[in-house]
Amino acid sequence: MKPRTFVVGLLGTACLLALANRSDADGFVVLVNSANPTTSMSRSELKKAVTGGTKQWGNGAVIQLGVIPGDAPETQYLGSLTDMSPRELLSRIQEQVFKGEMRRPVAMRSSADCVALVRGSAGAVCVASSSAGVPAEAHAVAVQ
């Protein structure tokens, strides 16, 4: 392999890794179950997934949102990704549940609850502190 080809390939890999860990730079990650093939999504796609606009993942699993009620840092981060305040986000979710447009989210107390949720549910999605770690049964989704 030519040195230039190697360097270009190495730089490309580094850029992809940086994009995949972009949310980690903010101290939080969007987690999904490892059975979920989704590796990246736009903010618009994430907003649809967490507010009932999208019902299923690409693998057919029904989306199951996990959220910490109130003004928790994880909920603030999810709100920022969807261009809503935590209060607006939770209100929209409640409205969509009432309309029957989405499943009632799993109420969590911490990032550890998020990790447990994505470990056990193929359709789960939630935000956790990057310090909570990503178990083998889950992966982080890059949000652009």
N, C-alpha and C positions, 0 to 999 in steps of 0.2 A: 504494500500500500504506500502511496506517495505521502510524504509528510504533510503537504498542503491538504490533501483529502482527509487525512486523519484529524488535523486541526479543525477543519470545517465541520466534520462529523462530531467532534468533541464539543465544539461551541454550540451546535444545534441541539445536542443532548442536554447541555447545561441550560439552554433557553427553555426547552420543554420542561425540565425539572423546576425551573424558576416559576413558570406559569402554573404548573400543577400545585405548587406550594404557595401561590400568591395569597390565598386566604390565611395561611399559616403566619404570614408576616404581620397580620393584624391580631394575632393571638388566638384566633378561632378557626375551626374547620367545619365545613358542611360534610356530615358523614352519611353514608348509605351502606347498606348490606353488600357484602362481596358478591352476592348473586346478581346484583344490579349492575348491568354493563355500562351505566352512565359514568363517564370519567370527567366530563366538563359540561357546563351549561352557561347560557347567558343569564344575566340578571332577570330578564323578562321570562325566560323559561323557569327559573327558580321561583319567581313570583307566582306564575301559573300553578306550579306544583304545590306550593304551600298555601295557596288561597282557593283551591278547588277548581281552577281552570283546566288542569290536567289531572286525569283520574288514575292513570296507570303509567308505570315505567315501561321502557322498551322491552323488558322481559315479561311483561304481562302482570306483574305484581301490582296490586292496588296500593297507591301511595298512602302511607300512614305517617302523618306529621307528629313529631314530638316537640313540645314547646314548654318553656318555663313561663308560667303566668306572671304577669307584672312587668317590672322594669329591670329584670336581670340582665347582666352584661351580654349573655348569649342571645337574649331576645332583642336587645338593642342592636347587636350585630346583624341578626337576621332582618330586622327592620331596615337597617342601613342598606343591606343588599337588595331589598325590595322597594327602596325609596319611600318608606313609610316610617312613622314613629312606632314604637312598640304598642302604644295605645291604638293607633289606626290599624296596625297589623292584626292585633288580637280582636278588634272589633270586626274587621273584615272576615276573619276566620269564623267568628261566632255567627255572623250573618250567613255565611255560606253553609255552615253546619245546619243552621235553622232551616234554610231553603232546601236542604237535602242534597246539596251540590258536592259535599265532601264529608269524609268520615270525621267524627269528633277526634280532635288530636289527643294524644297521650300527654297528660299533665306530668311534667317532670319537675324535680327539685334541684337537679345539678347536672353538670356535664357527665358525671358517672352514670346517671340515669340514661342519658343519650347513648352512651357507649353500650349499655345493657340493651337498650331498645334495638339498635341496629344489629347487634349480635344475634338477636332472636327473631327478627322480622324482615323478610325479603323486601318488603315495600317501604321500610322505615327511612325517614330523612329527618335530621335534626342538626342543630349547631352545638358544638362542644368546644371547650377550651382546648387549645392545642396541647396543653400540658396533661390533659386526660389520657392522651395516647390513642393510637388507632389499633384496635385488635385485629387479628388475622381474619376475623369474620366480617370486616368492614373495610371501606376505603374512603378517602377524602375526595370530594368533587371540587374541581377547580371552577370558580365562578368568575366569568369575565364581564 
